[in-house]
Amino acid sequence: MLAEHAAVPLFKITPNNNMVASIIGATVGAIILIFLMRKFIKTA
């Protein structure tokens, strides 16, 4: 949710290169958060 909301204004403001970098960063961050949440859920 937060990654999508953060990507929307960047989508409109930044040029293509920064836009792609922000999208990749958001997706990678979301994947890392998902793996961390799965680890915490498994340990808990």
PEKAGI-V423257 format. One record per residue. N is the residue number from 1. RES is the residue in three letters. PSI is psi in radians with two decimals (NA if undefined). Layout:
N,RES,PSI  N,RES,PSI
This chain:
1,MET,-0.94  2,LEU,-0.69  3,ALA,-0.69  4,GLU,-0.76  5,HIS,-0.62  6,ALA,-0.56  7,ALA,-0.45  8,VAL,-0.92  9,PRO,-0.66  10,LEU,-0.62  11,PHE,-0.67  12,LYS,-0.57  13,ILE,-0.89  14,THR,2.71  15,PRO,3.11  16,ASN,-0.77  17,ASN,-0.83  18,ASN,-0.58  19,MET,-0.81  20,VAL,-0.73  21,ALA,-0.71  22,SER,-0.68  23,ILE,-0.77  24,ILE,-0.76  25,GLY,-0.71  26,ALA,-0.74  27,THR,-0.76  28,VAL,-0.75  29,GLY,-0.71  30,ALA,-0.72  31,ILE,-0.74  32,ILE,-0.75  33,LEU,-0.70  34,ILE,-0.77  35,PHE,-0.72  36,LEU,-0.74  37,MET,-0.70  38,ARG,-0.71  39,LYS,-0.79  40,PHE,-0.68  41,ILE,-0.72  42,LYS,-0.74  43,THR,-0.62  44,ALA,NA
